[in-house]
């Protein structure tokens, strides 16, 4: 019995000697790999405006732009809204271009090749199928051969109800676009204007100033409205 006790005591001492020292273990193992690596944050850069639908991408190719005549604009309501009368004219048109900036450059190159000047307006028309066309009025009739992608179109007179807005993108979900549309439609309903909402007209003048309008189907109704002083 005494021998068994001694053997048990000897075994316990040996096992105790084999237990690792925790402090030593922690010093030998590199625990830094368990910490999450800190990824340095990169500065967020503002994306450049898309040349596909941005109204001022490449517009410098056509500047300076002509201003409308005083007799073509009729302030109405509180003065913010305006009626714009565009007479019949020949327009140099780029129909359904893939990008607005390429359309501006194509118009500028064609005007230079034809040695002909342009006038007011430069207009970008958003169609019902979300495609758009870019056109600028010609100040004289001259039908030279045209490069591919450009047409000359004689367009009838139209009357637009619109306003100057800070619109940058020719997109229906662009907030300034929506706000301008709602203002125009609300006033038109109040005075009995019948608007054509299939096409939207944007006449870019300079960054922060775009005449945005819709065509009035019953323009004779505008003669009943008083002109603001």
Secondary structure by P-SEA (a helix, b strand, c coil): caaaaaaaaaaaaaaaaacccaaaaaaacccccccccccccccbbbbcccccccccccccccccbbbbccccccccccccbbbbbbcbbbbbcccccccaaaaaaaaaaaaaaacccccccbbbbbcccccbbbbbbbcccccccccccbbbbbccbbbbbbccccccccccccaaaaaaaaaaaaaaaaacccccccbbbbbbccccccccccccccccccccccccc
